[in-house]
Amino acid sequence: MKTNSSSERHSLFERIINYSSIAIAALLAASCVSVNHLREAQETFNQAAAAENALRLDSKPADAVATSGSVRSGYASALLSLEKLEPDDQQKLRADGLWGTTLTLKALAQWRLGLYDKALETARDAQKNAGDQLYPRDRTVLIALPGLIKTDQGFNKTLSKAPLADVEALLIGDNGAVTDLETARNTVDKGHPIQLYLIQAQLAAYRNYQVALDLLKNHATVPANDPARTNANAQLKQLNQLLQAQKSGDAGDKLVEYWVELCALDRP
């Protein structure tokens, strides 16, 4: 699928990857907390994710720069709230069983700000020191985080005209984003709500692979027999089945059709 300009491709990618912010924000919002900084961080993160969604899907180009700055400020504010947690606050969160959620939110804020190394460090800290307080949802998000980061990095390398092989390795390689996300999917029940997000994250990584071929290989497209395309078709079928099981109706049909058209995949 060919796009018309680098700015259009960038906008398209951002519209895809934004699913991660919105989906995770909605999941994290389910937690009830008693510490002000954490509650503030959750609210600010959710607002930034909602603004990012509006920017990518609805905003006019003239609003993009201002809104983008506001989104980044929102994520930065959420991170600052978490970094302000005092030892007493941390102890209270641990007592309430919410330390895992706190570190998960911190890792996500760092990821959205492009602080990839710090995000991975926070994820490792959560898995090591808050493992008994990680909800299945949070644990899965942290396991998926390397794949989400690789999806970002793959696209960034595409824009910087890196070798195609490097981009492919990050996105669809044996240790790439799609594989990392599949590992995360295998940690929760196939009907868990987070599967909707993880499958779409895999499709986003595949879409970035398409964009890389277009930009770095003279408008090449993914061959019909490419294993990456075969996997993407299988993931789209799984997404459709999950949406049908959840009786999502027209909204689910439109979502499937969106990915069919965006990624030029087979209609389930």
HUPE-V545781 format. One line per field, one symbol per residue. phi: phi as a letter, one per 20 degrees, with the letter a starting at -180 (. if undefined). burial: I if it has 16 or more other ideal C-beta (glycine too) atoms within 10 Angstrom, else O. Layout:
phi->???
burial->???
This chain:
phi->.edebfffffffgfffffgfffffgffffffdcdegffffffffffffffffffffdcfegfeffffffffffffffffffffefegffffffffemdffffffffffffffemeffffffffffffedcgfdefggfffgfffggfffffffffffffemfgggffgffecfgdegfffffgfffecgfefgffgffffffffffffffffffedclmfdfffefgffgfffffffffffffffelemffffffffgfgffdlefff
burial->OOIOOOOOIOIIIIIIIIIIIIIIIOIIOOIOIOIOIIOIIIIIIIIIIIIIIOIIOOIOOOOOOOIIOOIIOIIIIIIOIIOOIOOOIOOIIIOIOIIIIIIIIIIIIIIIIOIIOIIIOIIOOIIOOIOOIIIOIIIIIIIIIIIIIIIIIIIOIIOOOIOIOIIIIIIIIOOIIIIIIIOIIOOIOOOIOIIIIIIIIIIIIIIIIIIIIIIIOOOOOIOOOOOIIOIIIOIIIIIIOIIOOOOIOOOIOOIIOOIIOIIOIOOI
